[in-house]
Structure formats: structure tokens, C-alpha cells
Amino acid sequence: MADVFLSYASEDRDRVRPLAEALQARGFNVWWDRQLGAGEDYTVVIDRELRAARAVIVVWTQGSALSTYVRDEAGRARDQGRLVPVLLDRVDIPLGFGAFQAEDFTRWNGGANAPQMQILEEALRAKLEGRDINGMAIARKRRQLMARVRIVSVLTVIALIVGIGVGVSYLRNPHNGGGEVTQADLKAELLRLLAEGKLTPDQAIQLAEILQAGSLGDQTASLSPEQTPAASRTTDVQLASISEAEFDQQARQTYNTAFVAVAQHADEGVRQAAADMADPTKRQAAMQTLWDYARAHPDDPMVEQIYLLCGSVGEANDLPLGQRALEVATNLSPRDPAVWRMLSRSYQRVNRTSEAEAAANVGEGIEAQNNGDAAAAERQLDSALPALQPEVAASVASRLGDIAVERQDWTAASARFTRAYSLREEANAQQPNVVAEAGLQADAQQMVIALDRSGRVRDACERLRQAQEQHDVAAPDQALVERCQRQFRTPLRTNRVGLAPQLRRPPEERAPQPPPPEERRP
């Protein structure tokens, strides 16, 4: 059991990871990775971990402020005196939690020794030691540390370029020695560190901010579509689904998150390609390098971020590979509305109007699902499904299956997952790839589970047999294999048993599954 429970919205997992790692680096035992092992019940695991934790950090973001799951966890922590709130976005904290001071991490550099982490540690130690938080002491420490932030930020930049000794000399007397540090100097030094694999998280954030202008274009960042000169806009079509200003915001946020991750990749070629996308003369070759790497290494833990980096940069520069990367990303990040909105803009740009509208509807539906409005989500996703191509539509059908499972409608769920499985097969036949194959494995298991829960055990056994023969699908659990063999003598493979990785996730990303029904005699 962990002492600290980290509560966050599923779409913020990549943003929360540095916080979890920083807490662990400071000696805290943290439960945050919500991936589950085969056969584990999420609701049981999360309830156990939440009850056992002596401090609950609630990470408030635009997504978590709307998440019913996060609000529920925050409410339990508040009522039991274990709540420690943190702000990653400047949002209105939900009603009932505004009285609790949330530590501001909106400008945190990702470092374990950053001032924000020191303040957070004070609050956590008080919770773990069972004592009251000394508000005056923390306020005094906050003022001291925030003053240090300004000084350390200047020292870091100067020391990075000209060395510690010269940097201090420069601060004391900027007109006598040291010279002025330029943005070009900083960029050159950060690129050198990136090439050598020595870039720290805070330096990666700095480099992302510097390269963003070249990668996405910065001349119109502050303009709305109506203010933007026609000659500088990526398209002169008035978009009904997503405005250029909205796309610009989504692309920049996606780029920053993805670049910071990829800039610290173990492969030098991947790191360099991420940086080269800021250079128009190298952009297409760099994107192709990242695309080829992602296709060849589907199990790389950063593969999702690589596709998102290609998608945001490619679409911002009207490159066809950007659209393909976003289509792949809908399968890797299906619950991220930003991916669907960027894809909507991409389809509109190439006059695939019906698909653009459908992708926009999916984005709205995913937003509704993330906010707990299953009925609205189902309407939006249902309306979008017929207009989308198989590779993208399969993910939508899977989300519809999840919604059916949430309301325990196993008959509808089996039909939804059967449709998703069929679309995966069609997409894989058109263009075989590992991402489509992984989705096919998950949807096949969901289809079999839903058939079993709906009472159609014989059909579940037969569809599992077919899926094993055609696509080497693993059985979702040993109990089902044994029932199929005992009741129907179904010839199933027993060498591969276990849930697909996509199904080992919290209820924000998949619906919970009740225990199997009692055995039925043939």
C-alpha cells in the first residue's frame, strides 16, 4: 500500500508522470500508475489504494475539474482530512474544494528539487505525520522560494551558456564582462545537450518553447481566425468544426507535451528528428524518421508521443503525414478530445467535409463521456460512426461498446464490440500495421467478454476460437477457456491467456466488468 494516492484525469497521464516521478525521487511511496494486471478489478484496486493512502494529491486540470471520478476521489479525501490539491492548469476548482489551498504547479519545470516540490513536500509530510499544516510557515516558505525562482531562473540560463563563475559576475556587474546571453546562444546549448542525451526535464521545456515557433509557426499565435492575414493562414476555408485559433491552441499544447517527452528519448536519432522539425528544410525528412521509427517500434513507451508530435507539426504545416499520424493517434489516445479536433481540422483542410464533421462530433462525444454524460456521448458517437473510415471508425465503435458496458447492457455491448472488431479486420486488411493489430486484439476480447456476460456463452466460445485461428488472439481469462472446453468442447489454445494492454485501464478509459455469470449446463 502506498502512502500517497495521486488522483488525476486519464487524459493527463503524461503530464502527471513527472509529478509522480518527482515525488518518488523525494522519497514518497506513490500510487499513480493505473495500469492493471490480468484479472484485476479496477474498482477494487482503486478503493483499496484510496483507503490506504494517508495523503491524496488531487491534480486539478481542465480535464480533472470535469471528471466525476476525480471529484469523487477528491471528496473522499476532503471529508477524511487527507486532501492535498495541486494546480497544473489555471482552472476554476470545482464547487466544494475552493476553500483548500491548491499549490500552483502551472509553471513547474518538472524537476524534483524545484521550489514547488519543496512546498508540496511540507504539506505531504504534515499529512503523513498526522500533524496540522503550519500555514504561516508554508506561506513564508512559499514567499522565499518564489523569490528564489526568479533568481535561479536567471542563473540557470546564464550559467548554461557562460559558466557559473561568469554568470555570477554578470549578475553583479552586467556591464563588465560576461556579455549578454542571447536566445540563439541558449538554443545552441540546449540542442547540444539534446544531441548528447543530457537534457533535463526543465531544459526540455525550455527547448520546446524555443522550437515551437519554427515547428508550428508563431506569427499568428495570438490572432483569431478573423484577425489572421489570409496569406499566412494554413487554409482559407472557414471551418465549421474547429477554428484556426482553436486548432492553434490544441496543436501547441500537444506539441509541448510530446516534444518534452521525445526530447529525452534514449535514441539519438529520435531526439534529433524531434528538434529538426523546427527547420523547414529538414522537417519532412525528420517527420519521416519519426514515423518510420514508430512503425518499427510499436512497443516503445513513447510511441504515442511520437505520433502526436508528428500529428501536431505535420498538420500545422499541411503535410499529409500529419493526418496519418493523427489517425493512428485516435487509436492510441481515443479519449483525448484534442486528437479528434485536430483530425477534424485536417479532414476539413483537404475537403473531406463529412469526415471532418464526424471527427468533430467524436471530439464532442469524448468530451461528454469524460464528463460523465454517457447519453450525450452515445448520440454524438453514433452520428459520427457511418462517415469515418475503418481505421478511425473502429475506435469510435469501441467507445460505444464501453458506454454500453457502463450501463450493463451486454447485448448492446456485444454488438458494438463485434462491429469494432469487424472494422479492425477491415482496416488491417487494407493496411496491416501493429497499432491496428493491437486494437483488434482488445476488441476481440471485449466482444467475447460481452457475449459471455449476455448469456451467449456458446457464441463467445466460438468467436474466441475463430479469433485465435485468424489473429492469434489471447483468451481474456482462464475461467472462460475452461468453461468453453468443459461445456462445449471448444478447441481453444491455452498458451496465451490475459487481457490486452488496452483493457488494463481505469474506468475513465474502459467500463468496469462484473464477474462472469454462473456456469450454464449445455
RODO-2510 file (C-alpha; in nm, 4 decimals, decimal comma):
residues 522
     n   res          X          Y          Z
     1     m     0,0000     0,0000     0,0000
     2     a     0,1272     0,3457    -0,0936
     3     d     0,1262     0,6420     0,1461
     4     v     0,0352     0,8920    -0,1265
     5     f    -0,2521     0,8476    -0,3746
     6     l    -0,2381     1,0576    -0,6930
     7     s    -0,5813     1,1447    -0,8345
     8     y    -0,5936     1,2764    -1,1921
     9     a    -0,7895     1,2615    -1,5181
    10     s    -0,6808     0,9848    -1,7527
    11     e    -0,6041     1,2241    -2,0384
    12     d    -0,3476     1,3964    -1,8137
    13     r    -0,1409     1,0804    -1,7520
    14     d     0,1629     1,2052    -1,9469
    15     r     0,1520     1,5397    -1,7652
    16     v     0,1182     1,3744    -1,4254
    17     r     0,4003     1,1244    -1,4771
    18     p     0,6789     1,3807    -1,3981
    19     l     0,4993     1,4736    -1,0746
    20     a     0,4785     1,1099    -0,9666
    21     e     0,8443     1,0542    -1,0512
    22     a     0,9490     1,3718    -0,8669
    23     l     0,7586     1,2619    -0,5567
    24     q     0,9233     0,9201    -0,5712
    25     a     1,2628     1,0870    -0,6092
    26     r     1,1920     1,2775    -0,2869
    27     g     1,1240     0,9510    -0,1030
    28     f     0,7450     0,9241    -0,1182
    29     n     0,5695     0,5935    -0,1867
    30     v     0,3141     0,6942    -0,4526
    31     w     0,0283     0,5033    -0,6191
    32     w    -0,0473     0,6581    -0,9546
    33     d     0,0058     0,4134    -1,2446
    34     r    -0,3421     0,2824    -1,3079
    35     q    -0,2428     0,0054    -1,5450
    36     l    -0,3726    -0,3242    -1,4083
    37     g    -0,2609    -0,6828    -1,4357
    38     a    -0,4703    -0,9531    -1,5962
    39     g    -0,7791    -1,0350    -1,3920
    40     e    -0,7542    -0,7342    -1,1574
    41     d    -1,0761    -0,5432    -1,0819
    42     y    -1,0100    -0,1716    -1,1099
    43     t    -1,2822    -0,0634    -0,8696
    44     v    -1,1465    -0,2946    -0,6001
    45     v    -0,7850    -0,1859    -0,6540
    46     i    -0,8562     0,1877    -0,6539
    47     d    -1,0800     0,1634    -0,3475
    48     r    -0,8102    -0,0296    -0,1627
    49     e    -0,5349     0,2174    -0,2557
    50     l    -0,7502     0,5224    -0,1818
    51     r    -0,8459     0,3884     0,1619
    52     a    -0,4862     0,3006     0,2486
    53     a    -0,3256     0,6308     0,1464
    54     r    -0,2597     0,8823     0,4207
    55     a    -0,2432     1,1721     0,1745
    56     v    -0,4327     1,2213    -0,1516
    57     i    -0,2895     1,4618    -0,4084
    58     v    -0,5637     1,5801    -0,6434
    59     v    -0,4218     1,7250    -0,9663
    60     w    -0,6624     1,9916    -1,0906
    61     t    -0,6565     2,0490    -1,4684
    62     q    -0,9124     2,1391    -1,7301
    63     g    -0,9910     1,7697    -1,7646
    64     s    -0,9920     1,6664    -1,3989
    65     a    -1,2133     1,9573    -1,2928
    66     l    -1,4850     1,7990    -1,5098
    67     s    -1,4127     1,4361    -1,4198
    68     t    -1,6688     1,2706    -1,1924
    69     y    -1,4080     1,0145    -1,0869
    70     v    -1,1573     1,2791    -0,9754
    71     r    -1,4248     1,4786    -0,7944
    72     d    -1,5399     1,1638    -0,6125
    73     e    -1,1847     1,0806    -0,5044
    74     a    -1,1247     1,4421    -0,4012
    75     g    -1,4474     1,4430    -0,1992
    76     r    -1,3472     1,1340    -0,0039
    77     a    -1,0022     1,2803     0,0636
    78     r    -1,1516     1,6147     0,1727
    79     d    -1,4019     1,4554     0,4096
    80     q    -1,1282     1,2450     0,5708
    81     g    -0,8758     1,5292     0,6017
    82     r    -0,6266     1,3829     0,3531
    83     l    -0,6670     1,6262     0,0599
    84     v    -0,3572     1,7945    -0,0892
    85     p    -0,4632     1,9796    -0,4095
    86     v    -0,2260     2,0821    -0,6892
    87     l    -0,2926     2,3040    -0,9928
    88     l    -0,1428     2,2072    -1,3301
    89     d    -0,3824     2,4352    -1,5214
    90     r    -0,5347     2,7649    -1,4170
    91     v    -0,8914     2,6427    -1,3790
    92     d    -1,1900     2,7138    -1,1590
    93     i    -1,1682     2,4491    -0,8876
    94     p    -1,4984     2,2577    -0,8560
    95     l    -1,7536     2,3698    -0,6006
    96     g    -1,6763     2,2305    -0,2576
    97     f    -1,2986     2,2358    -0,2954
    98     g    -1,2217     2,6064    -0,3381
    99     a    -1,1534     2,6579     0,0315
   100     f    -0,8474     2,4324     0,0125
   101     q    -0,5207     2,5999    -0,0917
   102     a    -0,4017     2,4384    -0,4158
   103     e    -0,0287     2,4518    -0,4787
   104     d     0,0435     2,6264    -0,8108
   105     f     0,2370     2,3937    -1,0435
   106     t     0,1374     2,5726    -1,3646
   107     r     0,4970     2,6955    -1,4111
   108     w     0,6716     2,3945    -1,2614
   109     n     0,9789     2,2877    -1,4608
   110     g     0,9388     1,9170    -1,3868
   111     g     1,2357     1,8926    -1,1516
   112     a     1,2252     1,7008    -0,8225
   113     n     1,4167     1,9799    -0,6470
   114     a     1,2075     2,2661    -0,7839
   115     p     1,0672     2,5126    -0,5268
   116     q     0,7117     2,3919    -0,5866
   117     m     0,8160     2,0385    -0,4912
   118     q     0,9692     2,1618    -0,1671
   119     i     0,6456     2,3364    -0,0721
   120     l     0,4398     2,0309    -0,1649
   121     e     0,6672     1,8120     0,0458
   122     e     0,5944     2,0310     0,3515
   123     a     0,2206     1,9735     0,3080
   124     l     0,2607     1,5991     0,2489
   125     r     0,4903     1,5463     0,5475
   126     a     0,2316     1,7100     0,7724
   127     k    -0,0381     1,4723     0,6461
   128     l     0,1814     1,1642     0,6797
   129     e     0,2978     1,2613     1,0283
   130     g    -0,0579     1,3281     1,1463
   131     r     0,0025     1,6907     1,2407
   132     d    -0,1638     2,0134     1,1360
   133     i    -0,0114     2,2014     0,8461
   134     n     0,1662     2,5138     0,9655
   135     g     0,0039     2,7588     0,7297
   136     m     0,2174     3,0539     0,8306
   137     a     0,5384     2,8570     0,7887
   138     i     0,4349     2,7338     0,4440
   139     a     0,3311     3,0847     0,3380
   140     r     0,6691     3,2168     0,4490
   141     k     0,8469     2,9330     0,2682
   142     r     0,6379     2,9997    -0,0427
   143     r     0,7417     3,3652    -0,0485
   144     q     1,1065     3,2720    -0,0006
   145     l     1,1022     3,0019    -0,2646
   146     m     0,9121     3,2068    -0,5203
   147     a     1,1739     3,4775    -0,4809
   148     r     1,4368     3,2127    -0,5440
   149     v     1,2565     3,1019    -0,8594
   150     r     1,3224     3,4358    -1,0249
   151     i     1,6892     3,4349    -0,9268
   152     v     1,7513     3,0699    -1,0107
   153     s     1,5819     3,1074    -1,3498
   154     v     1,8238     3,3842    -1,4455
   155     l     2,1250     3,1981    -1,3072
   156     t     2,0278     2,8783    -1,4884
   157     v     2,0140     3,0424    -1,8285
   158     i     2,3355     3,2375    -1,7806
   159     a     2,5282     2,9504    -1,6236
   160     l     2,4153     2,7220    -1,9044
   161     i     2,5897     2,9428    -2,1588
   162     v     2,8796     3,1160    -1,9956
   163     g     2,9554     2,9124    -1,6828
   164     i     2,8772     2,9591    -1,3179
   165     g     3,1605     3,1986    -1,2392
   166     v     3,0959     3,4285    -1,5313
   167     g     2,7228     3,4109    -1,4661
   168     v     2,7587     3,5360    -1,1107
   169     s     2,9936     3,8072    -1,2328
   170     y     2,7396     3,9070    -1,4952
   171     l     2,4638     3,9379    -1,2354
   172     r     2,6805     4,1541    -1,0127
   173     n     2,8015     4,3805    -1,2917
   174     p     2,6410     4,3147    -1,6312
   175     h     2,8464     4,5901    -1,7979
   176     n     3,1841     4,4447    -1,7035
   177     g     3,2391     4,1033    -1,8522
   178     g     3,0221     3,8099    -1,9451
   179     g     2,8359     3,9811    -2,2249
   180     e     2,4660     3,9427    -2,2910
   181     v     2,3209     3,5948    -2,3352
   182     t     2,1086     3,5697    -2,6481
   183     q     1,8238     3,3364    -2,7388
   184     a     2,0426     3,1909    -3,0127
   185     d     2,3117     3,1043    -2,7555
   186     l     2,0597     2,9301    -2,5343
   187     k     1,9104     2,7404    -2,8271
   188     a     2,2520     2,6215    -2,9450
   189     e     2,3495     2,4974    -2,5989
   190     l     2,0183     2,3197    -2,5429
   191     l     2,0485     2,1488    -2,8830
   192     r     2,3962     2,0316    -2,7895
   193     l     2,2645     1,8823    -2,4661
   194     l     1,9799     1,7176    -2,6580
   195     a     2,2239     1,5566    -2,9030
   196     e     2,4312     1,4255    -2,6128
   197     g     2,1253     1,2914    -2,4294
   198     k     2,1875     1,5179    -2,1283
   199     l     1,8769     1,7352    -2,1489
   200     t     1,6937     1,7672    -1,8154
   201     p     1,3126     1,7953    -1,7984
   202     d     1,3225     2,1685    -1,7313
   203     q     1,5683     2,2198    -2,0192
   204     a     1,3412     2,0140    -2,2465
   205     i     1,0566     2,2502    -2,1602
   206     q     1,2771     2,5482    -2,2447
   207     l     1,3787     2,3946    -2,5754
   208     a     1,0177     2,3136    -2,6636
   209     e     0,9229     2,6776    -2,6120
   210     i     1,2118     2,7905    -2,8315
   211     l     1,1479     2,5423    -3,1155
   212     q     0,7700     2,5702    -3,1108
   213     a     0,7722     2,8828    -3,3286
   214     g     0,9673     2,7087    -3,6049
   215     s     0,7746     2,3831    -3,5758
   216     l     0,4209     2,5234    -3,5690
   217     g     0,4592     2,8866    -3,6762
   218     d     0,4370     3,1705    -3,4255
   219     q     0,3488     3,4731    -3,6289
   220     t    -0,0273     3,4255    -3,5830
   221     a    -0,0333     3,2646    -3,2403
   222     s    -0,2153     3,5499    -3,0726
   223     l    -0,4613     3,6157    -3,3541
   224     s    -0,8095     3,4820    -3,4019
   225     p    -0,9031     3,3433    -3,7465
   226     e    -1,0745     3,6726    -3,8298
   227     q    -0,7583     3,8689    -3,7452
   228     t    -0,5152     3,6419    -3,9249
   229     p    -0,3967     3,7615    -4,2673
   230     a    -0,5244     3,5317    -4,5403
   231     a    -0,1769     3,4835    -4,6862
   232     s    -0,0418     3,3416    -4,3613
   233     r    -0,3265     3,1052    -4,2790
   234     t    -0,2902     2,7347    -4,3394
   235     t    -0,6315     2,7306    -4,5069
   236     d    -0,8735     2,9973    -4,6249
   237     v    -1,1736     2,7681    -4,5708
   238     q    -1,3981     2,8826    -4,2861
   239     l    -1,4025     2,5788    -4,0609
   240     a    -1,7364     2,4909    -3,9057
   241     s    -1,5922     2,2282    -3,6734
   242     i    -1,2817     2,3924    -3,5301
   243     s    -1,1456     2,7412    -3,5836
   244     e    -0,7841     2,8115    -3,6712
   245     a    -0,7353     2,9752    -3,3306
   246     e    -0,8726     2,6650    -3,1572
   247     f    -0,6548     2,4369    -3,3662
   248     d    -0,3524     2,6542    -3,2917
   249     q    -0,4133     2,6167    -2,9176
   250     q    -0,4659     2,2394    -2,9377
   251     a    -0,1596     2,1886    -3,1589
   252     r     0,0688     2,3909    -2,9326
   253     q    -0,0383     2,2133    -2,6169
   254     t     0,0020     1,8748    -2,7861
   255     y     0,3407     1,9718    -2,9311
   256     n     0,4809     2,0905    -2,5985
   257     t     0,3805     1,7762    -2,4111
   258     a     0,5010     1,5428    -2,6851
   259     f     0,8293     1,7230    -2,7502
   260     v     0,9313     1,7283    -2,3834
   261     a     0,8858     1,3503    -2,3735
   262     v     1,0534     1,2710    -2,7060
   263     a     1,3458     1,5098    -2,6406
   264     q     1,4543     1,2733    -2,3631
   265     h     1,4255     0,9569    -2,5749
   266     a     1,7119     0,7088    -2,5478
   267     d     1,7645     0,7048    -2,9273
   268     e     1,9751     0,9978    -3,0501
   269     g     1,8171     0,9829    -3,3950
   270     v     1,4695     1,0229    -3,2472
   271     r     1,5776     1,3177    -3,0325
   272     q     1,7475     1,4896    -3,3257
   273     a     1,4497     1,4351    -3,5554
   274     a     1,2201     1,5955    -3,2986
   275     a     1,4406     1,9050    -3,2986
   276     d     1,4865     1,9076    -3,6774
   277     m     1,1132     1,9508    -3,7326
   278     a     1,1618     2,3180    -3,6406
   279     d     1,3775     2,3606    -3,9544
   280     p     1,1607     2,3878    -4,2702
   281     t     1,4424     2,2404    -4,4829
   282     k     1,4618     1,9299    -4,2622
   283     r     1,1015     1,8973    -4,1444
   284     q     0,9676     1,6363    -4,3850
   285     a     1,2731     1,4132    -4,3536
   286     a     1,2598     1,4435    -3,9738
   287     m     0,8914     1,3522    -3,9680
   288     q     0,9576     1,0514    -4,1876
   289     t     1,2344     0,9413    -3,9494
   290     l     0,9994     0,9583    -3,6517
   291     w     0,7191     0,7866    -3,8444
   292     d     0,9451     0,5014    -3,9536
   293     y     1,0791     0,4595    -3,6003
   294     a     0,7289     0,4468    -3,4511
   295     r     0,6145     0,1873    -3,7046
   296     a     0,9209    -0,0267    -3,6378
   297     h     0,8989     0,0052    -3,2560
   298     p     0,5278    -0,0174    -3,1621
   299     d     0,6113    -0,1220    -2,8047
   300     d     0,8259     0,1836    -2,7368
   301     p     0,6726     0,3583    -2,4328
   302     m     0,6983     0,6924    -2,6156
   303     v     0,5376     0,5775    -2,9400
   304     e     0,2134     0,7614    -2,8634
   305     q     0,4049     1,0857    -2,8069
   306     i     0,5978     1,0358    -3,1317
   307     y     0,2747     1,0082    -3,3303
   308     l     0,1279     1,3116    -3,1511
   309     l     0,4423     1,5126    -3,2261
   310     c     0,4212     1,4189    -3,5946
   311     g     0,0488     1,4883    -3,5981
   312     s     0,0647     1,8353    -3,4450
   313     v     0,3647     1,9522    -3,6503
   314     g     0,2530     1,7840    -3,9713
   315     e    -0,0978     1,9234    -3,9615
   316     a     0,0230     2,2731    -3,8653
   317     n     0,2363     2,2670    -4,1810
   318     d    -0,0205     2,0972    -4,4074
   319     l     0,1865     1,7805    -4,4501
   320     p    -0,0018     1,4587    -4,5436
   321     l     0,1943     1,2534    -4,2915
   322     g     0,0491     1,4695    -4,0154
   323     q    -0,3003     1,3465    -4,0961
   324     r    -0,1881     0,9833    -4,0977
   325     a    -0,0194     1,0321    -3,7607
   326     l    -0,3380     1,1804    -3,6137
   327     e    -0,5409     0,8872    -3,7482
   328     v    -0,3048     0,6463    -3,5730
   329     a    -0,3226     0,8602    -3,2593
   330     t    -0,7016     0,8163    -3,2418
   331     n    -0,6325     0,4510    -3,1651
   332     l    -0,3587     0,5252    -2,9105
   333     s    -0,5299     0,8245    -2,7439
   334     p    -0,9008     0,7579    -2,8120
   335     r    -1,0167     0,9510    -2,5044
   336     d    -0,8266     1,2695    -2,5921
   337     p    -1,0674     1,5232    -2,7498
   338     a    -0,7744     1,7300    -2,8799
   339     v    -0,6677     1,4500    -3,1150
   340     w    -1,0144     1,4298    -3,2702
   341     r    -1,0399     1,8064    -3,3060
   342     m    -0,7039     1,8311    -3,4800
   343     l    -0,8077     1,5442    -3,7085
   344     s    -1,1339     1,7265    -3,7850
   345     r    -0,9369     2,0299    -3,8968
   346     s    -0,7122     1,8057    -4,1059
   347     y    -1,0064     1,6481    -4,2891
   348     q    -1,1643     1,9905    -4,3487
   349     r    -0,8390     2,1205    -4,4940
   350     v    -0,8437     1,8542    -4,7675
   351     n    -1,2189     1,8914    -4,8282
   352     r    -1,3218     1,5646    -4,6609
   353     t    -1,6137     1,7556    -4,5149
   354     s    -1,8311     1,4714    -4,3886
   355     e    -1,5359     1,3108    -4,2102
   356     a    -1,4362     1,6499    -4,0645
   357     e    -1,7832     1,6911    -3,9176
   358     a    -1,7794     1,3339    -3,7904
   359     a    -1,4400     1,3757    -3,6207
   360     a    -1,5625     1,6987    -3,4584
   361     n    -1,8696     1,5118    -3,3312
   362     v    -1,6445     1,2418    -3,1875
   363     g    -1,4433     1,5081    -3,0067
   364     e    -1,7643     1,6455    -2,8555
   365     g    -1,8770     1,2937    -2,7672
   366     i    -1,5485     1,2073    -2,5992
   367     e    -1,5681     1,5319    -2,4028
   368     a    -1,9189     1,4350    -2,2895
   369     q    -1,8049     1,0836    -2,1973
   370     n    -1,5101     1,2201    -1,9992
   371     n    -1,7580     1,4434    -1,8136
   372     g    -1,9875     1,1526    -1,7285
   373     d    -2,2678     1,2326    -1,9776
   374     a    -2,2943     0,8890    -2,1405
   375     a    -2,6229     0,9603    -2,3201
   376     a    -2,4873     1,2681    -2,4990
   377     a    -2,1650     1,0843    -2,5780
   378     e    -2,3535     0,7939    -2,7333
   379     r    -2,5616     1,0251    -2,9540
   380     q    -2,2544     1,2091    -3,0824
   381     l    -2,0502     0,8946    -3,1465
   382     d    -2,3418     0,7162    -3,3130
   383     s    -2,3938     1,0071    -3,5516
   384     a    -2,0228     1,0134    -3,6421
   385     l    -1,9570     0,6424    -3,6948
   386     p    -2,1003     0,5954    -4,0502
   387     a    -1,8881     0,8755    -4,2027
   388     l    -1,5478     0,7552    -4,0819
   389     q    -1,3013     0,5188    -4,2470
   390     p    -1,2474     0,1762    -4,0803
   391     e    -0,9192     0,2545    -3,9010
   392     v    -1,0700     0,5582    -3,7287
   393     a    -1,4267     0,4263    -3,7005
   394     a    -1,3124     0,1166    -3,5098
   395     s    -1,2025     0,3299    -3,2156
   396     v    -1,5422     0,5026    -3,2115
   397     a    -1,7249     0,1684    -3,2121
   398     s    -1,5102     0,0581    -2,9173
   399     r    -1,6052     0,3692    -2,7210
   400     l    -1,9728     0,2931    -2,7902
   401     g    -1,9112    -0,0558    -2,6549
   402     d    -1,7638     0,0929    -2,3374
   403     i    -2,0729     0,3089    -2,2903
   404     a    -2,2992     0,0049    -2,3252
   405     v    -2,0920    -0,1824    -2,0670
   406     e    -2,1190     0,1100    -1,8246
   407     r    -2,4960     0,0722    -1,8223
   408     q    -2,4617    -0,3093    -1,8041
   409     d    -2,6290    -0,3589    -2,1452
   410     w    -2,4248    -0,6601    -2,2513
   411     t    -2,6368    -0,7339    -2,5578
   412     a    -2,5695    -0,3868    -2,6978
   413     a    -2,2057    -0,4088    -2,5889
   414     s    -2,1536    -0,7350    -2,7752
   415     a    -2,2969    -0,5776    -3,0925
   416     r    -2,0768    -0,2666    -3,0553
   417     f    -1,7577    -0,4634    -2,9974
   418     t    -1,8435    -0,7038    -3,2802
   419     r    -1,8710    -0,4002    -3,5077
   420     a    -1,5404    -0,2642    -3,3796
   421     y    -1,3717    -0,6000    -3,4335
   422     s    -1,5048    -0,6167    -3,7901
   423     l    -1,3768    -0,2654    -3,8623
   424     r    -1,0344    -0,3559    -3,7211
   425     e    -1,0206    -0,6575    -3,9508
   426     e    -1,1128    -0,4400    -4,2477
   427     a    -0,8542    -0,1753    -4,1595
   428     n    -0,5845    -0,4349    -4,1028
   429     a    -0,6607    -0,5966    -4,4379
   430     q    -0,6292    -0,2613    -4,6157
   431     q    -0,3036    -0,1598    -4,4481
   432     p    -0,1557    -0,4046    -4,1949
   433     n     0,0107    -0,2359    -3,9003
   434     v     0,0867    -0,3155    -3,5398
   435     v    -0,1386    -0,0425    -3,3974
   436     a    -0,4426    -0,1805    -3,5798
   437     e    -0,3475    -0,5324    -3,4724
   438     a    -0,3292    -0,4269    -3,1065
   439     g    -0,6743    -0,2688    -3,1298
   440     l    -0,8059    -0,5824    -3,2955
   441     q    -0,6804    -0,7950    -3,0051
   442     a    -0,8538    -0,5718    -2,7496
   443     d    -1,1839    -0,5517    -2,9385
   444     a    -1,1898    -0,9271    -2,9954
   445     q    -1,1544    -0,9834    -2,6210
   446     q    -1,4198    -0,7224    -2,5417
   447     m    -1,6545    -0,8891    -2,7915
   448     v    -1,6010    -1,2307    -2,6336
   449     i    -1,6455    -1,0959    -2,2782
   450     a    -1,9681    -0,9134    -2,3730
   451     l    -2,1118    -1,2231    -2,5413
   452     d    -2,0286    -1,4255    -2,2312
   453     r    -2,1862    -1,1697    -1,9938
   454     s    -2,5014    -1,1509    -2,2078
   455     g    -2,5546    -1,5252    -2,1652
   456     r    -2,4426    -1,6231    -2,5154
   457     v    -2,1625    -1,8413    -2,3849
   458     r    -2,1572    -2,0759    -2,6827
   459     d    -2,1249    -1,7792    -2,9206
   460     a    -1,8479    -1,6345    -2,7027
   461     c    -1,6545    -1,9612    -2,7181
   462     e    -1,6952    -1,9904    -3,0941
   463     r    -1,5938    -1,6299    -3,1635
   464     l    -1,2874    -1,6758    -2,9419
   465     r    -1,1933    -1,9871    -3,1366
   466     q    -1,2245    -1,8005    -3,4671
   467     a    -1,0277    -1,5022    -3,3372
   468     q    -0,7494    -1,7315    -3,2158
   469     e    -0,7277    -1,9071    -3,5517
   470     q    -0,7407    -1,5908    -3,7619
   471     h    -0,5494    -1,3415    -3,5466
   472     d    -0,3869    -1,5354    -3,2609
   473     v    -0,5991    -1,3510    -3,0040
   474     a    -0,5260    -1,4345    -2,6404
   475     a    -0,8120    -1,5629    -2,4251
   476     p    -0,9212    -1,2882    -2,1807
   477     d    -0,9160    -1,5204    -1,8791
   478     q    -0,8558    -1,8834    -1,7865
   479     a    -1,2038    -1,9358    -1,6420
   480     l    -1,3675    -1,8702    -1,9797
   481     v    -1,1305    -2,1127    -2,1530
   482     e    -1,2178    -2,3837    -1,9023
   483     r    -1,5942    -2,3259    -1,9405
   484     c    -1,5692    -2,3388    -2,3193
   485     q    -1,3733    -2,6614    -2,3102
   486     r    -1,5870    -2,8253    -2,0414
   487     q    -1,9331    -2,7230    -2,1635
   488     f    -1,8911    -2,7114    -2,5396
   489     r    -1,5631    -2,8919    -2,6045
   490     t    -1,4448    -2,5856    -2,7961
   491     p    -1,0858    -2,6379    -2,9143
   492     l    -0,9090    -2,3329    -2,7737
   493     r    -0,5416    -2,2501    -2,7391
   494     t    -0,4297    -2,2279    -2,3780
   495     n    -0,0770    -2,0964    -2,4274
   496     r    -0,1886    -1,7310    -2,4341
   497     v    -0,4233    -1,6064    -2,1624
   498     g    -0,4536    -1,2492    -2,0355
   499     l    -0,6180    -0,9161    -2,1045
   500     a    -0,4842    -0,6965    -2,3845
   501     p    -0,2852    -0,3952    -2,2521
   502     q    -0,5585    -0,1507    -2,3598
   503     l    -0,8054    -0,3221    -2,1242
   504     r    -0,5873    -0,2872    -1,8148
   505     r    -0,7014     0,0694    -1,7591
   506     p    -0,9245     0,2681    -1,5248
   507     p    -1,2955     0,3230    -1,5858
   508     e    -1,2347     0,6620    -1,7484
   509     e    -1,0849     0,4656    -2,0384
   510     r    -1,2844     0,1439    -2,0202
   511     a    -1,6004     0,0335    -1,8478
   512     p    -1,5834    -0,1996    -1,5445
   513     q    -1,6732    -0,5622    -1,5960
   514     p    -1,8796    -0,7578    -1,3417
   515     p    -1,7899    -1,1152    -1,2509
   516     p    -1,8892    -1,3838    -1,5036
   517     p    -2,2344    -1,5442    -1,4741
   518     e    -2,2810    -1,8772    -1,3109
   519     e    -2,1950    -2,1720    -1,5317
   520     r    -2,4744    -2,2979    -1,7535
   521     r    -2,5166    -2,6601    -1,8394
   522     p    -2,5156    -2,7414    -2,2116
***
